[in-house]
Amino acid sequence: MNVEVHQLCASALADLQRELSCCTRCVEAGFIPEARPVFRGRAGHRRMIVGQAPGVRGHQNGVPWSGISGDVLRAWFARVGYPPEEFLESWYFTSLTKCFPGKVAGSKGDRAPSAAERTLCAPWLTGELALVRPELIVTLGRLAAEALVPGARRLALGELVGTVWSVDLGWGEISVVPLPHPSGVSRWRNDPANRLLIDRALDRMGELRSEERG
């Protein structure tokens, strides 16, 4: 991306982020009681994390991945070479839906945003992707992988985690690395066999980081 294009993208992204900060579409549609969009990053970021939706801690303080799941995520990325103290400045953080969807009734887990909510929020992610133009995307959870990896809906999570996908989102081939959601209540993540797949995915991320450094 040349300097002029980067400046145009940075300006357009700032405009999009201002509009996104004021979005109340899901409140108006009756899906959630309060809109507090959570995202973080700038046009210069070459790496992006796409999650499912913010958690309750991010809803409260506006900082992505600031709860217990974020601690797990930081530990994963530290293994790859991204120190926890630099984590928030190294990546562009976004999600399929930008506001906390609430808890599952009678459960400790967060509610997954519905297809209708994801559709309402999809233009924001489309805009972020087009203006940031990341070279590497890490998806967290099945829904995020399905949104970005062609054919992911036909695959089990175990067939996605541990692999690197080459995807063309409109500005050339980029690498997409699927990871599970780092939730502590995830049965999938806590299965020993699946932990090996996570290790494999992190190894692949480490290889990509080494290639990036050249």
Secondary structure, 3 states (H helix, E strand, C coil): CCHHHHHHHHHHHHHHHHHHHCCCHHHHCCCCCCCCCCCECCCCCCEEEEECCCCHHHHHHCCCCCCHHHHHHHHHHHHHCCCHHHHHHHCEEEECCCCCCCECCCCCCECCCCHHHHHHHHHHHHHHHHHHCCCEEEEECHHHHHHHCCCHHHCCHHHHCCCCEEEECCCCEEEEEEECCCCCCCHHHHCHHHHHHHHHHHHHHHHHHHHHHC
